[in-house]
Amino acid sequence: MSEDAFNMSIRKFLKEVGVTSQRKIEETVREGHIGDKRLKVRMTLTAEGTGLNHVVDGEIELP
């Protein structure tokens, strides 16, 4: 696989993750399952058959 194809494959995956994650967060907020002004979130990235386990924690301010 070429470097360009590899980069495009990663970008496609990350775009899907970003778009679908945003939709899920928006749905959760709209449905009123939040009791605070901040939503604590965590994203965990793993890759089957590897030792990859990357965790990103954050907070999203709500309107």
N, C-alpha and C positions, 0 to 999 in steps of 0.2 A: 504494500500500500504506500502511495506517495505521501509525503509530508502535507501537501495541500489537501488531499482527500482525508487524511487523518484529522487535520484542523477543521475541515468542513463538517465531519462527522461529530466532533466534539461540540462545535457551535450549534448544530442542529439539535443535539441532545439537550444542551443547556438552554436553548430557546424554548423547547418544549417544557422543561422543568420550570423555567421562569413564568411562562404564560399560565400553565396549569396551576402552579402554586399561588399566583396572584388571584386567580379565579376562586380557588378554595378559601383563601383568606377573606376575600370580599364576601363570599357566601356566608361564612361563619359570622362575620361582623353584622351583615344584614339580618341574619336570623336571630340576632340578639343573644348569642351565647357568651357574650363578653360582659363582665361586670366591672371592668376597670377602664381607665383612660389609656392604658397601654396593653398591647397584646405581646406577651412573651412568646417568642418563636424559636424553634430549633430545626435545623436542616442537617440531616446526616447522609453523607455520601459513602456508599460502599460499592465494591466491585467484586462480583462473584469470582471465587478462585484466587483472590489476592488478599493481601493484608491491608488494603485500603479501607480506612475508617476515618473520615474527615467530618468534624462536627463544627457547625457555625451557629452560635447563639446570637440572638438579637431581640430588639423590642421595636414594635411598630406603634407609633402614636396614633390614637383614634380621634376622630372628629368630636 
